[in-house]
Amino acid sequence: MVVLDLEAEQVHQLNPTASFIWQRCDGQRTVAKIVDELASSFDVDPNTAREAVIAALRRLDELGLLDHPRE
């Protein structure tokens, strides 16, 4: 999967795990839900899935690709 960041004029190519996580960043799913879905879909233990989700979300956020809900 490729994500185009028009504002930064950058293209980001995501690996399968990051793509899976990206597709679930819909503002409705919690981190815990994404972890559960990743663990079951990729047949990995929950701790490994959690680490992968946290790392991917941090990186996507660092790149400015995630919107944050406004309070």
N, C-alpha and C positions, 0 to 999 in steps of 0.2 A: 504494500500500500504506500502511496505517496501523498503527503500532505503539503499543500501549497500555502505558504504564508505570504500573502500579498503585501502586507504592511512592511515586513522585513525583507521582502523580495528574496525569499529562500524557499528551497524545496527540501523536504525531509522524507527520506525513505525509511519506513518502519519495518522492523522484522515481524515475523508472524505473531509473536507474543505481544509486542507493542501495538500491532494492528488490532489484535483481539481486544486489548484494553481500551484503545482509542475509540473503537466502535461502541463501547459501552459507557463512554463518558457523555451521557445524555442528560445529565442534571437530575435524573430520577433515581438511578442506581447509587447505592452507597458503596464505599470502598469495600466493606465486608461482602456485599453482594457480588461485586466484581471478582473478589478473591475466590469466593465459592464457585462462581462460574468458570474461572480459569482453572481451578483445581480439578473440577470434574471434566472439563473439556480437554485438558492437556494431560490428565491422569498423573498429577503431581500432588505431593502432600500439601496440606494447607499452609504450613510455614514457608515452604518454597514459593507457593503461589503468592502469599502475602508479601514476601520480600520482592518478588518480581513486580507486583502491582505498585507497591510503594516507590520502587526505583523508577519505574516507567512514568508514574504520575509526577514525581519530582522533576524528571528530565523534561517532560512535556511542559510543565509549569515554568521551568527555567528558560525554555525556548519561547515562552509567551504564547503557547498554543491553547491554553485552557482559559476559559472564562470562569470567573468566580461569582457565586451568587451575591447579590447585594442585599444588605439587611435594612 
